[in-house]
Amino acid sequence: MKITLIMVTSLDGVIAKDSDHNAFEWTSPEDKKHFQSLSKEIGVVVMGGNTFKASGRKNYPGRIAYVLTHNPENYDMGEDVFALTGTPQSIASELRGKGHEQVALIGGAQVNRDFLLAGLVDEIYLTIEPIIFGKGLHLFDEEDLNIKLELLESKNLNDSGTILLHYKVLNGTN
Ligand SMILES: NC(=O)c1ccc[n+]([C@@H]2O[C@H](COP(=O)([O-])OP(=O)(O)OC[C@H]3O[C@@H](n4cnc5c(N)ncnc54)[C@H](OP(=O)(O)O)[C@@H]3O)[C@@H](O)[C@H]2O)c1
């Protein structure tokens, strides 16, 4: 099963000012379009509990959505969003067991770090928006990492400076 991380950051690698900050509030229309289109093509989105709380469940129609949480009773998931818990490895095998051949991992910082550390991220689509936040949550929550990547493609998403980078992860451990 292929796991593709899809994220958007500020120029300084910040994904949100804090755990409640919704990425859909500050990103370009072109990145939103890219996210919707790629995640629908993949068909399955997997996210951390804080990401789900910050973004709300209305943002993932047309996809199977999974939320990682130890406390599903604390979330308003509705009928089309499912809770998962476990280690990144056990979550990946559960998803594989459900017949998914590819999934989009869509944040946040904690989940990104844990799946990258477990060697489970195959590709990364990273949009960089022309904005600087300074403080905030970074793409991968605090960890000493040394993960090598190969650039597969880069393109401008608009005339305002939004850039999309597509990488293959060469080694999945630190
Ligand atoms: N810029 C972007 O592209 C982008 C994308 C996504 C998110 N974000 C932002 O990132 C922020 C959220 O990131 P975050 O690092 O605070 O949190 P997160 O990674 O979204 O969620 C962490 C939470 O998920 C649950 N969890 C994580 N791993 C688990 C596992 N293996 N098994 C069971 N539950 C697990 C735990 O919640 P429980 O306490 O419920 O167990 C944990 O507290 C938000 O502001 C969001 O808007 C930005």
The ligand as a Tripos MOL2 file, in Angstrom:
@<TRIPOS>MOLECULE
LIG
   48    52     1     0     0
SMALL
NO_CHARGES

@<TRIPOS>ATOM
      1 N1         -0.9000   22.9130    6.5320 N.am      1 LIG1
      2 C1         -1.3530   21.6860    6.3470 C.2       1 LIG1
      3 O1         -1.2240   21.0940    5.2540 O.2       1 LIG1
      4 C2         -2.0210   20.9790    7.4730 C.ar      1 LIG1
      5 C3         -2.4840   19.6640    7.2730 C.ar      1 LIG1
      6 C4         -3.0360   18.9870    8.3500 C.ar      1 LIG1
      7 C5         -3.1400   19.6010    9.5790 C.ar      1 LIG1
      8 N2         -2.6960   20.8660    9.7280 N.ar      1 LIG1
      9 C6         -2.8000   21.5140   11.0330 C.3       1 LIG1
     10 O2         -2.0440   20.7650   11.9860 O.3       1 LIG1
     11 C7         -2.6580   20.9410   13.2650 C.3       1 LIG1
     12 C8         -2.8470   19.5940   13.9250 C.3       1 LIG1
     13 O3         -1.6000   18.9240   14.0580 O.3       1 LIG1
     14 P1         -1.1530   18.2510   15.4310 P.3       1 LIG1
     15 O4          0.2490   17.8290   15.2840 O.co2     1 LIG1
     16 O5         -1.5370   19.1540   16.5520 O.co2     1 LIG1
     17 O6         -2.1160   16.9830   15.5880 O.3       1 LIG1
     18 P2         -2.4990   15.7470   14.6430 P.3       1 LIG1
     19 O7         -1.2650   15.0480   14.2010 O.co2     1 LIG1
     20 O8         -3.4960   16.1750   13.6260 O.co2     1 LIG1
     21 O9         -3.3200   14.8450   15.6880 O.3       1 LIG1
     22 C9         -2.6780   14.3320   16.8350 C.3       1 LIG1
     23 C10        -3.7240   13.5260   17.6140 C.3       1 LIG1
     24 O10        -4.1400   12.3910   16.8330 O.3       1 LIG1
     25 C11        -4.3290   11.2600   17.6930 C.3       1 LIG1
     26 N3         -3.3550   10.2590   17.2990 N.ar      1 LIG1
     27 C12        -2.1350   10.4840   16.7280 C.ar      1 LIG1
     28 N4         -1.5180    9.3290   16.4630 N.ar      1 LIG1
     29 C13        -2.3600    8.3620   16.8610 C.ar      1 LIG1
     30 C14        -2.3070    6.9310   16.8290 C.ar      1 LIG1
     31 N5         -1.2320    6.2890   16.3280 N.pl3     1 LIG1
     32 N6         -3.3390    6.2290   17.3090 N.ar      1 LIG1
     33 C15        -4.4230    6.8740   17.8130 C.ar      1 LIG1
     34 N7         -4.5470    8.2080   17.8640 N.ar      1 LIG1
     35 C16        -3.5250    8.9370   17.3900 C.ar      1 LIG1
     36 C17        -4.1690   11.7780   19.1120 C.3       1 LIG1
     37 O11        -5.4530   12.2920   19.4610 O.3       1 LIG1
     38 P3         -6.4220   11.6950   20.6210 P.3       1 LIG1
     39 O12        -6.1120   12.5110   21.8120 O.co2     1 LIG1
     40 O13        -7.8060   11.9100   20.1110 O.co2     1 LIG1
     41 O14        -6.0650   10.2700   20.8250 O.co2     1 LIG1
     42 C18        -3.2140   12.9400   18.9210 C.3       1 LIG1
     43 O15        -3.2940   13.8940   19.9450 O.3       1 LIG1
     44 C19        -3.9640   21.6780   13.0150 C.3       1 LIG1
     45 O16        -3.7880   23.0430   13.2870 O.3       1 LIG1
     46 C20        -4.2110   21.4920   11.5460 C.3       1 LIG1
     47 O17        -4.9830   22.5270   10.9580 O.3       1 LIG1
     48 C21        -2.1410   21.5710    8.7080 C.ar      1 LIG1
@<TRIPOS>BOND
     1     1     2 1
     2     2     3 2
     3     2     4 1
     4     4     5 ar
     5     4    48 ar
     6     5     6 ar
     7     6     7 ar
     8     7     8 ar
     9     8     9 1
    10     8    48 ar
    11     9    10 1
    12     9    46 1
    13    10    11 1
    14    11    12 1
    15    11    44 1
    16    12    13 1
    17    13    14 1
    18    14    15 2
    19    14    16 1
    20    14    17 1
    21    17    18 1
    22    18    19 2
    23    18    20 1
    24    18    21 1
    25    21    22 1
    26    22    23 1
    27    23    24 1
    28    23    42 1
    29    24    25 1
    30    25    26 1
    31    25    36 1
    32    26    27 ar
    33    26    35 ar
    34    27    28 ar
    35    28    29 ar
    36    29    30 ar
    37    29    35 ar
    38    30    31 1
    39    30    32 ar
    40    32    33 ar
    41    33    34 ar
    42    34    35 ar
    43    36    37 1
    44    36    42 1
    45    37    38 1
    46    38    39 2
    47    38    40 1
    48    38    41 1
    49    42    43 1
    50    44    45 1
    51    44    46 1
    52    46    47 1
@<TRIPOS>SUBSTRUCTURE
     1 LIG1         1 GROUP 0 **** ****
